[in-house]
Amino acid sequence: MADRPESTGGTSVDAAVSRRRLLTGGAFAIGGAALAGAGAASVLRSQPDGPAPKAPAPTGTMTVPFYGVHQAGVETPPQANAAFVAFDLLVGNDRDAVIRLMRMLTDDAARLTQGRPALADTEPELAHLPSGLTVTFGFGPGLFRAAGVEDRRPPSVAPLPSFAIDKLDPRWTGGDLLVQICADD
């Protein structure tokens, strides 16, 4: 038995790699590689030919057109955040005051929704990322009255009835101008 090396440090001579173990291990490795290659080819064949789909724009850069058939925010998919603000016109405001107010608000909203600051904005950098901003205006009965066009007010523009579970404070109900402000950031 002088031809066999002796065991050193607890390692068995029988643990040496035989030709049979080497061939068996090689066969398993080749079989595994073949299966992986077949799987990759199957995945590649299932991909459509042509250019890859375009990645969506980063959330902050998305804009919604302000002008269109409907106000932005009417048919826009819901955004992540919303604020609803109602304003009462000051007593004595007339048609000219309502027109000036709506022109200013419309111009500012149109600019802000496109990522541009309002004209008198002291912090224009805040408008840089519009994040799908929409600004929608709603008119209450008082706005029609102040503008002198109450006869053209749609019947649906009326105070809403309260629900049985409501505990409404008259100081915080109604409103002549409602502004709905929505965005994804």
Helices and strands as residue ranges (DSSP letters): G 13-15, H 19-46, G 59-61, E 81-87, H 95-113, G 124-127, E 134-139, H 141-146, G 150-152, G 170-172, E 177-183
